[in-house]
Amino acid sequence: STVYLNGDWLAAEQAKVSVFDRGFLFADGIYEVVPVYSGKPFLLEQHLARLHRSLAALTIPSRPDPFWHDLITQLLERNAIADGLIYFQVTRGAEAQRSHLPQTELDPTIFASVSPMPVHWDIPAPAKVTLCEDIRWLRCDIKSISLLGNIMLKQVAQQRGALEPLLHRNGLITEGASSNYFAVKHGILYTAPADHLILPGITRMWVLELAKQLGLEVREEAFSATDLAQLDELFLTSSSREVQPIGQIDDIIIGAGRCGPVTAKLAEAFHASKQAYLSK
Ligand code: PMP
């Protein structure tokens, strides 16, 4: 595939970064993932707003929106991809020697690639997740490339035969290793508030919007790990999985292991909104 690195378009194998890049030495950087359907980036404005927010939090300068728009257009053209996931990564840049405190006025390293992803129109089968303590840092709102906690938790989930960890901090559900969670109880939709303990998922935000349009009662309140057995429905969201029903948490079966009615309604609304967006 053809990738973008610091102003150049290169074959992926040719793209090389300095060992003094602060991304390599310190994971001093951020990333962003944007889904593209039929050549159109979905919810791009929201993804770029999050990219700018992540960079601002680390005092790494960003580029204006047209720069990113152009990158996406070129990536899709050069790779002849219509449906896929765009990956952007920005690190603080390379410097002469390793030092925790960054030098000012570094040139950020900008990398971009795209990989194909088929558009799904069906609701996926309910998946299993596993409850884990959230061992990550306290600024999960920044889309940092430092993902050690997420990786370790994903490995634990895999060992337990689960799709994702269901993370809790002091007994309250935060999110997944690469997804946000929603629970349904007595017809009310719950999800953790968008504070510093979770990544504010763009899919999460969109599902909240759809839920409000459907007239559902929504509470941005973290639900408790001790109440999991009492939940009527559980699902997760992310740019790549969209709305993914959950039928099992460790040994607890949720909603007889089937996709519940509220989850189905939201998944259908999500697909409809995608369709409407594509035909605009
Ligand atoms: N939380 C975490 C920790 C993530 O890494 C992601 C994205 N992969 C999400 C939530 C979901 O965010 P989005 O809906 O923007 O993909």
Residues whose N, C-alpha, C, O or C-beta is under 5 A from the ligand:
A	BS01	PMP	E175 G176 A177 S178 S179 N180 L199 P200 G201 I202 T203 R204 T237 S238 S239
